[in-house]
Each structure stands twice: as C-alpha cells, then as structure tokens.
Amino acid sequence: MTRSDQHHSTGDGARAHGRRSDNLTGKVLIAMPGMTDPRFSHSVVLICAHGDEGAMGIVLNKPLPGIGFADLLGQLGIDAEGRAPSVPVHFGGPVEPGRGFVLHPLPEGEGANEDEGVLRIPGLRLGMTTTRNILEDIASGRGPDRAVLSLGYAGWDAGQLESEVMANGWLVAEAGDELIFGSDNARKWHQALKSLGIDPLALSTAAGHA
C-alpha cells in the first residue's frame, strides 16, 4: 500500500464528523476542502477493504478524460461484438494506475459471491473484480447491468487511514448507489456532504479561514 497523502484541519462541526477510527469498509470518505493534492481534491472514495494491515479504496467521482470503455477493450484485445456498452472509466487512485478495478452489484443467492477474483465489500451488495472475465462479460452483454471501471486505487499503510480521519483529513459517510454508479460526478462531493447535513459552501468558507 502507498500513502494517499495530505490532511488538514477545519472547523469544529466538520471535526466532529471526522472522528471515525473504526473499520471503514463499505463507507465513503469525503475529502476536506483543505486537501492540496489535486489527485484527491474534492474526491469521494469508497473504502473496499480496511484492516490492521491498511486500507484500499476507489475514487468515485473523477472520470478520466478522453478514455472510453471501448478504447480499453481494444487495448486488451477484447471484441465488443458490435457497439461497446457505456461503462464509465474513472481515475481510481494513484496506486497501480495501469490496472483495472470494476465495481458492480453482486447477484443474490447462496454462493453467488464466491467467484474467484471478486472482492465482496461487506455491508454492501457490491463487489470489486479485477479479472479480465468481467470485462469480456460486459462487452458481450452478459455482465452486470451497472458497473464502473476504475484505473488504479487509493492505498493506505497500517494505521494511516485512521490517523488521517482523526486529523480531520476526511469525513466519513454512508455509501449509496447514486454516489457509486451515478453519472453526475461533478455533484458527488456536494451530495456526499449534504448526506451528513453539511453545507458545502459553509465548509469551504470555514476551511479558508482555518
């Protein structure tokens, strides 16, 4: 795992929301306005795994310009069998930027979540798959009805994420379908803050005077 970098402090109201050091798997992190690293500025990150050895997550609201699903299929030599489906391609984080991670709903039923290469995200009926098979299934129309393909991921060393949250670098919120699969990426940061009852404008103003 690598570092996801900076954190900053702001007002007391936001700090109260930031005091979450328990297991954050299945939650979303909301970058505070003081985040200076452009890779994570105004980012919303789904935490896919969090434990004693560290954490990993996928940025949900930073689509990659000029890169389409059909382009990636072509690079991998996968035949879309006609018109490639519309699958968003996002910047998932700075770690392993050449590797694809697909977030998708999991099928219901016993044993449905046991597929090789699928990481089940506890608390959500959601999986993350890194195998080529799911890209082939999506291209042929046999894949999940909703999916987001991310290149790279965000990683934290042991104890680092807890420290960043306690230092008020991130706010913690519940994940939801719209944050994960919604197409309005420009609004996801605001939507995530509003789910906590926080006015984004007021938070930005407080950060500017911290």
Secondary structure, 3 states (H helix, E strand, C coil): CCCCCCCCCCCHHHHHHHCCCCCCCCEEEEECCCCCCCCCCCCEEEEEEEECCEEEEEECCCECCCCCHHHHHHHHCCCCCCCCCCCCEEECCCEEEEEEEEEEECCCCCCCCCCCCEEEECCCCEEEECCHHHHHHHHCCCCCCCCEEEEEEEEEECCHHHHHHHCCCEEEEECCHHHHHCCCHHHHHHHHHHCCCCCHHHHHHHHHCC
